[in-house]
Each structure stands twice: as C-alpha cells, then as structure tokens.
C-alpha cells in the first residue's frame, strides 16, 4: 500500500519497501531528503556540509534494487547523515574543530566501507560538539545545532547534528559516536532511537578518537527496526581495530519475548517529576505486557560520573596531543617553537576541549596519577563487577535517559558540572563496555513547547538483540 507521507519522513524499513515496490526511485528519495535539508538547515544548523549527489552511486543503488529485489541490502539507496568525526574518503572530517577545518580524509572508516558495500548514500557531514566533547553541540566551532521540536533548545550532544537531521526528516537515519551518552542523550532529546553498541562490536577504525576505551560508533534512527538494520550492517571483526569482537560473540542468552527489567529506584531520585512519572508509567505498561520488574541496587553507580570525568579527559589528553601544529592540525607560527605550539593549540581548540585536555593532563601527571586515574580505573572494575552481578537477576536495567528534557541554549554553558550531569545515566555503559539503547517514552511540556523524553536500557555484553526486544516492546514495533 502506497504511503501518503513525504518520502523524507520514511524510516529505513519503509523506504526499503517502497523502493522495492517501485513506489519511488532512489533519486526521488535522495532529492526528498536533500530538499528538506536545504530548506531547514539554515534554521537548525544540523549539517556542516551537504554533499553533491554521487550520480554513480545513485545509479548503482537503483540498478541493484531493480536486479536483486528483496535480496538487495535494506540500506541500498538509503540517504544517511554522517557525524563529522567519521572519515569519508575525499570529504572534510573536521570533528567540528578549527584544528581540523581543512582535513580531507584520505581513506574510508570501516563503517563507511560497510555502508558503501550495502549501497547506502551519504547526504553530508553533520555538526557535533568539538572532538565529541559536550552534551549540547554548543561547543562546535561552527555554531550549535538546534532541536527541531523547539529551536530555542539544544538537540543534545555530542551527536546533536545527527539527531537534529533525522528528527527534522533531513535524513532517513544517521551515524553518531558515543563516548559517555553522545548518541543516546540526543536521541532522547529529539524523540529518536539511539544505540551505543557493545564495546568492540563496531570498528572504530576511521573515527577521530576522543576516549579510546569508551568510544563507539552507532545509529540514530526513527525506529528500533531501523537501529537493528544499521547495527547488523556495521558490526563485526576488523583486523584494523584489535578491540573488535567476533561474530560468535553475539549469541543472546535471553529466550522468549518477556524480559526481567532491573530498576535501581534509589538511583533515579532527582529527575524531573514529569520525567519520573513517564518512566514509571512506561514500566507499568511493560509489566502489564508480561515483563517482570526487579528492584536492584547499584551503589557504585553514584560514582560513575566522576570516574568517567577522570578517565575520559585522560584519554582525550593523550589522543589530542598529536594536534600540535607541527605534526597534525592547524599550524600557527610564533617567534619560538613554544609559541608555535601555544598559538596553534589556543586558536585550534575551543574552551571546552582545552578544559578537558588540561584536566586529563593533570590526572595523568606525576604525583596525581595514583590519586586520580588509577583509582578511577579501580572503580571502573568495581562497576563492571556490580553490573555483572545485577544481570544474574535481570536481563536489562532501566533508567530515564536524561534527568530532564532538552534545555535552552545558554542554560548550562557557564556551569560545566551541570552540563556533565546530563550524562549521569548514560556514562556507565561506556565505562563497562556494555550495550545500551534509548527509545522514546513520551512527551512533556516546558513553557510553550512539547518535548520528547527517552527511556534507557542497558544489557550485558553482546546482548543487543535483547535491547531490540525491549525497545520494540516500548515502541510497539514488531521486529520479526
């Protein structure tokens, strides 16, 4: 049956069906998304650059669908938005920083290779917090992206441009990166589904690094089914990324359609009252559908945020040390070599990036590494063990994705700690390496705006299928 909604509003699965039913062509789908992007991007600043159509790729995708029909990959001919820290050969990848403003990628990231092999198309590169450091895109060197539900509010971050593009129907889906919640938090603020895969599930080769033990590439989509399509395409071992895991790792231990949902109620005090109400109502609906609620305790989770803000800056300081104006990055010349370094880094990095580099350098310095960094790593191991114990009595653990809906621009920029608290429910999945998903759980009112909020589920390593099950239970989708 032909849909009456505009093509750019389709999900991946809807667009794939329409293409195979000859209800639209690949070019028509591309043009619909590009037209929407050109119409709204000046307002939302989701895209830093819209790409010219790759006529050869569009033609090849159409031919493949016409020839292979249902056997063609679901992503064939689907226009996607790509976060500006994921390398596409021949395109700028700036990580939204002046430091890399003119860097043209000389190779494709592994995820881009896989998407090209599946026939996907790339609409452009989307905005982000500089080097993925932030929760609002207010730290982009090219200005913030805006939330399509209320342009006076943030879309979340650091993958805010990805979320804004998909929520405004300027792309069918997008890729982001998640270091402490940077896919899931903007997904919640924009009413989307966002997945942080198990650490090692998706290759990081070709992604500009922030925290190497924390980063993961993942999808932002309109449906859980779309998230599954992208994850199944992207996952897998990569000889260029020694942290990736084999296909056999993803054998779900959960059976049947009903799950045990762990709820750490003592940890969710302090969230906005209407967010907490929506969270409890969502749990009640899941329980009525046959799922079991299990009260659990995660006492070390209260320390997850400070642990994260020791480990992440330490890794960022190490990863970003290469951008010195001599080997890589913006090059400014002063009277001395020291002046070269100072001027290049001062002009190349924004204030939040400088803050985190300094903090990371401090916690790694002689005399402080034992007091801060090594204690944080020890606490991280305790967190892993604590979650492992919790998963003996439950299949997933539920939180609100964020304590509140999207906030207004400028509300938290002068208070870094308040901004960091945005990630309080999401950082643990990155510290432990476990997969986590955010799915929409309703809307709340703020002044004259109606804003989306999300519910967040964490599962054991390799249990993405379990997350898709519980996510579909919330959204009412039929995945299989």
C-alpha positions as CSV (number, residue, x, y, z in Angstrom):
1,X,0.0,0.0,0.0
2,X,1.4,3.4,-1.0
3,X,2.1,5.8,1.9
4,X,0.8,9.3,1.7
5,X,3.6,10.9,3.8
6,X,6.6,12.6,2.2
7,X,9.5,10.3,1.2
8,X,11.9,12.1,3.6
9,X,9.7,11.1,6.5
10,X,10.1,7.4,5.8
11,X,12.0,5.1,8.1
12,X,14.7,2.8,6.6
13,X,12.3,-0.2,6.5
14,X,9.6,1.9,4.9
15,X,11.9,3.4,2.3
16,X,13.4,-0.1,1.5
17,X,9.9,-1.5,1.0
18,X,8.8,1.5,-1.2
19,X,12.0,1.2,-3.3
20,X,11.4,-2.5,-4.0
21,X,7.7,-1.9,-4.7
22,X,8.7,0.7,-7.3
23,X,6.7,3.3,-5.4
24,X,9.6,5.7,-5.6
25,X,13.1,5.7,-7.1
26,X,16.4,6.1,-5.3
27,X,16.8,9.5,-6.9
28,X,13.4,10.6,-5.7
29,X,14.2,9.5,-2.2
30,X,17.6,11.3,-2.3
31,X,16.0,14.5,-3.7
32,X,13.3,14.5,-1.0
33,X,15.9,14.3,1.8
34,X,18.2,16.9,0.2
35,X,15.3,19.3,-0.5
36,X,14.3,19.1,3.2
37,X,17.9,19.6,4.3
38,X,18.3,22.7,2.1
39,X,15.0,24.1,3.4
40,X,15.7,23.7,7.1
41,X,19.4,23.6,7.6
42,X,19.8,27.3,7.8
43,X,17.5,27.3,10.9
44,X,18.8,24.1,12.5
45,X,22.5,24.0,11.5
46,X,22.5,20.2,11.6
47,X,24.7,19.8,8.5
48,X,28.1,21.4,8.3
49,X,28.2,20.4,4.6
50,X,25.7,18.9,2.2
51,X,27.4,16.7,-0.4
52,X,26.7,16.9,-4.2
53,X,24.8,13.8,-5.4
54,X,27.1,10.9,-6.3
55,X,25.4,10.1,-9.6
56,X,27.3,6.8,-10.0
57,X,26.3,5.6,-6.5
58,X,22.7,6.6,-7.0
59,X,22.5,4.8,-10.4
60,X,24.3,1.7,-9.0
61,X,21.9,1.5,-6.0
62,X,18.8,1.7,-8.3
63,X,20.2,-1.0,-10.6
64,X,21.0,-3.2,-7.6
65,X,17.4,-2.9,-6.3
66,X,15.9,-3.5,-9.7
67,X,18.2,-6.5,-10.3
68,X,18.2,-8.1,-6.8
69,X,14.8,-7.0,-5.5
70,X,14.3,-8.3,-1.9
71,X,17.8,-9.8,-1.9
72,X,19.3,-6.3,-2.1
73,X,20.6,-5.0,1.3
74,X,17.9,-3.0,3.3
75,X,20.2,0.1,3.2
76,X,20.6,0.1,-0.6
77,X,19.7,3.6,-1.8
78,X,19.0,5.0,1.7
79,X,20.3,8.5,2.3
80,X,22.2,8.9,5.6
81,X,23.8,11.7,7.6
82,X,27.3,11.1,8.9
83,X,28.8,12.7,12.0
84,X,31.8,14.9,11.3
85,X,34.3,12.7,13.1
86,X,33.8,9.7,10.9
87,X,36.1,9.6,7.8
88,X,34.7,9.5,4.3
89,X,37.4,9.4,1.7
90,X,37.7,12.7,-0.2
91,X,35.5,14.6,2.2
92,X,36.4,17.0,5.1
93,X,36.3,15.5,8.5
94,X,36.8,18.3,11.0
95,X,35.3,17.0,14.2
96,X,33.7,20.4,14.3
97,X,37.0,22.0,15.3
98,X,39.1,24.7,13.7
99,X,42.1,22.4,14.4
100,X,40.9,20.1,11.5
101,X,39.0,22.6,9.5
102,X,40.8,21.7,6.3
103,X,41.5,18.0,6.9
104,X,40.3,15.9,3.9
105,X,40.1,12.2,4.7
106,X,42.4,10.0,2.7
107,X,40.5,6.8,3.4
108,X,37.1,5.5,4.5
109,X,36.3,4.5,8.0
110,X,35.4,0.8,8.3
111,X,31.7,1.7,8.9
112,X,31.7,3.8,5.7
113,X,33.2,0.9,3.8
114,X,30.4,-1.3,5.1
115,X,27.7,1.2,4.3
116,X,29.1,1.7,0.7
117,X,29.1,-2.0,0.2
118,X,25.4,-2.1,1.3
119,X,24.6,0.6,-1.3
120,X,23.9,3.4,1.2
121,X,24.2,7.1,0.2
122,X,25.7,10.0,2.1
123,X,23.8,13.3,2.3
124,X,26.5,15.2,4.2
125,X,28.5,15.6,7.4
126,X,26.7,16.8,10.4
127,X,27.5,19.0,13.3
128,X,28.8,17.9,16.7
129,X,30.5,19.2,19.9
130,X,34.2,19.8,19.1
131,X,36.0,16.4,19.2
132,X,32.8,15.0,20.7
133,X,33.3,16.9,23.9
134,X,29.9,18.1,25.1
135,X,26.2,17.4,25.6
136,X,24.6,20.2,23.5
137,X,26.6,21.0,20.4
138,X,27.2,24.4,21.9
139,X,30.9,23.5,21.8
140,X,31.0,23.2,18.0
141,X,33.4,25.6,16.3
142,X,30.7,26.2,13.7
143,X,27.8,27.1,16.0
144,X,25.3,24.8,17.7
145,X,22.7,22.6,16.0
146,X,19.1,23.2,17.1
147,X,16.3,20.9,18.3
148,X,13.6,20.6,15.6
149,X,10.9,20.3,18.4
150,X,11.9,23.7,19.7
151,X,14.8,25.6,18.0
152,X,15.5,27.6,21.2
153,X,16.6,24.3,22.8
154,X,19.6,22.1,22.3
155,X,19.3,18.8,20.4
156,X,21.7,17.1,22.8
157,X,25.3,16.2,22.1
158,X,27.8,15.4,21.1
159,X,25.9,13.8,18.2
160,X,23.4,16.7,18.2
161,X,23.7,17.3,14.4
162,X,22.9,13.7,13.7
163,X,19.8,13.7,15.9
164,X,18.6,17.1,14.6
165,X,19.0,15.9,10.9
166,X,17.0,12.7,11.5
167,X,14.3,14.3,13.8
168,X,13.7,17.1,11.2
169,X,13.5,14.4,8.4
170,X,16.5,15.8,6.7
171,X,17.9,12.3,6.5
172,X,16.4,8.8,6.8
173,X,18.9,7.9,9.6
174,X,22.4,8.9,10.8
175,X,25.6,7.7,12.4
176,X,26.9,9.2,15.6
177,X,29.6,8.3,18.1
178,X,29.0,7.7,21.8
179,X,31.7,8.2,24.5
180,X,29.5,8.8,27.5
181,X,26.0,9.1,26.1
182,X,26.6,11.1,22.9
183,X,24.2,9.0,20.8
184,X,21.6,8.2,23.5
185,X,21.2,11.6,25.1
186,X,20.5,13.5,21.8
187,X,18.2,10.6,20.7
188,X,16.1,11.2,23.9
189,X,16.1,15.0,23.4
190,X,14.9,14.6,19.8
191,X,12.5,11.7,20.0
192,X,14.6,9.1,18.3
193,X,16.1,5.7,18.9
194,X,19.8,5.7,19.7
195,X,22.1,2.7,20.3
196,X,25.5,2.5,21.9
197,X,26.8,-0.9,20.9
198,X,28.9,-3.3,23.0
199,X,32.5,-2.0,23.1
200,X,34.2,-3.8,20.2
201,X,31.0,-4.6,18.3
202,X,31.6,-1.9,15.7
203,X,35.0,-1.0,14.4
204,X,36.4,2.4,15.4
205,X,38.9,2.5,12.5
206,X,38.5,5.8,10.8
207,X,36.7,7.5,13.7
208,X,38.5,10.5,15.2
209,X,39.3,9.4,18.7
210,X,38.2,11.0,22.0
211,X,38.4,8.3,24.6
212,X,39.7,5.1,23.0
213,X,38.4,2.8,25.7
214,X,35.0,4.5,25.7
215,X,34.1,5.5,22.1
216,X,31.7,3.5,19.9
217,X,30.0,4.3,16.6
218,X,26.3,3.7,16.5
219,X,23.0,4.6,14.8
220,X,20.4,7.3,15.4
221,X,17.1,6.3,13.8
222,X,13.4,6.7,13.7
223,X,12.5,3.2,14.8
224,X,14.0,0.2,16.7
225,X,13.8,-1.8,13.5
226,X,16.0,0.7,11.7
227,X,18.5,0.6,14.5
228,X,18.7,-3.2,14.1
229,X,19.3,-2.8,10.4
230,X,22.2,-0.4,10.8
231,X,23.7,-2.4,13.7
232,X,23.6,-5.7,11.8
233,X,25.3,-3.9,8.8
234,X,28.0,-2.2,10.9
235,X,29.0,-4.9,13.4
236,X,31.8,-7.4,13.0
237,X,35.5,-8.0,13.5
238,X,38.0,-5.7,11.8
239,X,41.7,-6.6,11.6
240,X,42.4,-2.8,11.6
241,X,40.8,-2.5,15.1
242,X,42.2,-5.0,17.5
243,X,39.4,-4.3,20.0
244,X,36.6,-5.7,17.7
245,X,35.0,-9.0,18.6
246,X,34.0,-12.0,16.5
247,X,30.5,-12.6,15.2
248,X,30.0,-15.6,17.6
249,X,30.1,-13.1,20.5
250,X,26.5,-12.0,19.7
251,X,24.5,-15.1,20.8
252,X,21.7,-13.8,23.1
253,X,21.2,-15.6,26.3
254,X,17.6,-14.4,26.7
255,X,14.8,-16.6,25.4
256,X,11.2,-15.8,24.6
257,X,9.6,-12.3,24.4
258,X,9.3,-11.4,28.1
259,X,12.2,-10.0,30.0
260,X,13.3,-9.2,33.5
261,X,13.7,-5.5,33.9
262,X,16.1,-4.3,36.7
263,X,15.1,-0.9,38.2
264,X,17.6,0.8,40.5
265,X,15.0,3.1,42.1
266,X,17.3,4.7,44.6
267,X,19.5,6.0,41.8
268,X,16.7,7.8,39.9
269,X,15.8,10.2,42.6
270,X,16.3,13.8,41.5
271,X,15.0,13.5,37.9
272,X,12.3,16.0,36.9
273,X,8.9,14.9,38.3
274,X,7.2,14.5,34.9
275,X,10.1,12.5,33.5
276,X,9.9,10.2,36.5
277,X,6.2,9.9,36.1
278,X,6.6,8.9,32.4
279,X,9.3,6.5,33.4
280,X,7.1,4.7,35.9
281,X,4.1,4.7,33.5
282,X,6.3,3.1,30.9
283,X,7.5,0.4,33.3
284,X,3.9,-0.3,34.3
285,X,2.9,-0.8,30.7
286,X,5.8,-3.2,30.2
287,X,4.8,-5.1,33.3
288,X,1.2,-5.3,32.0
289,X,2.6,-6.8,28.8
290,X,4.2,-9.7,30.7
291,X,7.7,-8.3,31.5
292,X,8.9,-8.6,35.1
293,X,10.1,-5.7,37.2
294,X,13.0,-6.4,39.6
295,X,14.2,-4.0,42.2
296,X,18.0,-3.9,42.1
297,X,20.8,-1.9,43.8
298,X,23.8,-0.4,42.0
299,X,25.6,1.5,44.8
300,X,28.8,2.2,42.8
301,X,26.8,3.9,40.0
302,X,26.7,7.1,42.1
303,X,30.4,7.3,41.4
304,X,30.2,6.6,37.7
305,X,30.1,10.2,36.6
306,X,33.2,11.4,38.5
307,X,35.0,8.2,37.4
308,X,34.1,9.0,33.8
309,X,35.3,12.6,34.1
310,X,38.7,11.3,35.2
311,X,39.2,8.6,32.6
312,X,37.7,10.4,29.6
313,X,39.8,13.6,29.9
314,X,42.9,11.5,30.5
315,X,42.3,9.6,27.2
316,X,41.4,12.8,25.4
317,X,44.6,14.5,26.5
318,X,46.6,11.6,25.1
319,X,44.6,11.3,21.9
320,X,44.6,15.1,21.1
321,X,48.3,15.6,21.9
322,X,49.1,14.8,18.2
323,X,47.3,18.0,17.1
324,X,50.2,20.4,17.9
325,X,50.6,22.4,14.7
326,X,53.8,20.6,13.8
327,X,52.7,17.0,13.0
328,X,48.9,17.5,12.6
329,X,46.3,20.2,12.8
330,X,46.1,23.9,12.4
331,X,49.6,25.4,12.1
332,X,50.3,28.9,13.6
333,X,53.8,30.3,13.7
334,X,55.2,32.4,16.5
335,X,58.6,33.7,17.5
336,X,59.8,30.4,19.0
337,X,58.9,26.8,18.8
338,X,57.0,27.1,22.1
339,X,55.0,29.9,20.6
340,X,54.1,27.7,17.6
341,X,52.6,25.1,20.0
342,X,50.8,27.6,22.1
343,X,49.3,29.6,19.3
344,X,48.3,26.5,17.3
345,X,46.5,24.9,20.2
346,X,45.0,28.1,21.6
347,X,43.4,29.0,18.2
348,X,42.7,25.5,17.1
349,X,40.9,24.2,20.2
350,X,37.8,25.6,21.8
351,X,37.4,26.3,25.5
352,X,35.8,23.0,26.5
353,X,38.4,21.0,24.6
354,X,41.1,23.0,26.3
355,X,39.5,22.4,29.7
356,X,39.4,18.6,29.2
357,X,42.9,18.4,27.9
358,X,44.2,20.3,30.9
359,X,42.2,18.1,33.3
360,X,43.4,15.0,31.6
361,X,47.0,16.1,31.7
362,X,46.6,16.9,35.4
363,X,45.2,13.5,36.4
364,X,48.0,11.7,34.4
365,X,50.8,13.8,35.8
366,X,53.4,12.6,38.2
367,X,52.1,12.7,41.8
368,X,48.4,12.6,40.8
369,X,48.1,9.6,38.5
370,X,47.8,7.3,41.6
371,X,45.4,9.6,43.4
372,X,43.0,10.0,40.5
373,X,43.5,8.0,37.3
374,X,44.4,4.6,38.8
375,X,41.6,5.0,41.5
376,X,39.2,5.7,38.7
377,X,40.2,2.6,36.8
378,X,39.8,0.5,40.0
379,X,36.3,1.9,40.5
380,X,35.6,1.1,36.8
381,X,36.4,-2.5,37.5
382,X,34.0,-2.5,40.5
383,X,31.3,-1.1,38.3
384,X,31.8,-3.9,35.8
385,X,31.5,-6.5,38.5
386,X,28.5,-4.8,40.1
387,X,26.6,-4.8,36.7
388,X,27.7,-8.4,36.1
389,X,26.1,-9.4,39.4
390,X,22.9,-7.4,38.6
391,X,22.5,-9.3,35.3
392,X,22.2,-12.5,37.2
393,X,18.7,-11.4,38.3
394,X,17.6,-9.3,35.3
395,X,18.1,-9.1,31.6
396,X,18.1,-5.3,31.2
397,X,18.5,-2.4,33.5
398,X,16.2,0.6,33.0
399,X,16.8,4.4,33.7
400,X,15.4,7.6,32.2
401,X,17.9,8.5,29.5
402,X,18.3,12.0,30.9
403,X,17.1,13.7,34.1
404,X,15.1,16.3,32.1
405,X,14.1,17.1,28.5
406,X,16.1,19.4,26.2
407,X,17.3,22.6,27.9
408,X,17.6,26.0,26.4
409,X,20.7,27.4,24.8
410,X,23.0,29.1,27.3
411,X,21.3,27.5,30.3
412,X,24.3,25.3,31.3
413,X,27.3,26.7,29.3
414,X,28.6,28.6,32.3
415,X,28.3,25.6,34.6
416,X,30.3,22.7,33.3
417,X,29.3,20.4,36.2
418,X,25.6,21.0,35.4
419,X,26.3,20.1,31.8
420,X,28.2,17.0,32.8
421,X,25.3,15.8,34.9
422,X,23.3,15.4,31.6
423,X,25.2,12.1,31.2
424,X,24.6,10.7,34.7
425,X,22.5,7.7,33.5
426,X,24.5,7.0,30.3
427,X,28.2,7.0,31.2
428,X,28.2,3.6,32.9
429,X,27.6,1.7,29.7
430,X,30.7,3.3,28.2
431,X,32.8,2.6,31.4
432,X,31.7,-1.1,31.4
433,X,31.6,-1.6,27.7
434,X,28.0,-2.8,27.8
435,X,25.4,-2.0,25.1
436,X,22.7,0.5,25.8
437,X,19.7,1.9,23.9
438,X,17.4,4.9,24.3
439,X,13.9,4.8,22.9
440,X,11.2,7.5,23.1
441,X,8.8,7.2,26.1
442,X,6.6,10.2,25.6
443,X,6.4,13.9,25.7
444,X,6.5,16.6,28.4
445,X,5.6,20.2,28.5
446,X,8.1,23.0,29.0
447,X,6.6,26.5,28.7
448,X,5.0,26.6,25.2
449,X,6.9,23.5,23.9
450,X,6.1,19.8,23.9
451,X,9.4,17.9,24.2
452,X,10.3,14.3,23.8
453,X,12.0,12.2,26.5
454,X,13.6,8.8,26.4
455,X,13.9,5.6,28.4
456,X,17.3,3.9,28.6
457,X,18.1,0.2,28.8
458,X,21.5,-1.4,29.4
459,X,22.2,-5.1,28.8
460,X,25.1,-7.5,29.2
461,X,27.9,-7.6,26.7
462,X,26.8,-8.8,23.3
463,X,23.1,-8.5,24.2
464,X,22.0,-6.1,21.5
465,X,19.2,-8.4,20.5
466,X,17.8,-8.2,24.0
467,X,17.9,-4.4,23.7
468,X,16.0,-4.5,20.4
469,X,13.3,-6.7,22.1
470,X,12.7,-4.4,25.0
471,X,13.0,-1.3,22.8
472,X,10.3,-2.7,20.4
473,X,8.2,-3.5,23.5
474,X,8.2,0.2,24.4
475,X,7.5,1.5,20.9
476,X,5.0,-1.2,20.0
477,X,7.0,-2.4,16.9
478,X,7.0,-5.9,15.5
479,X,10.7,-6.7,14.7
480,X,10.4,-10.2,13.4
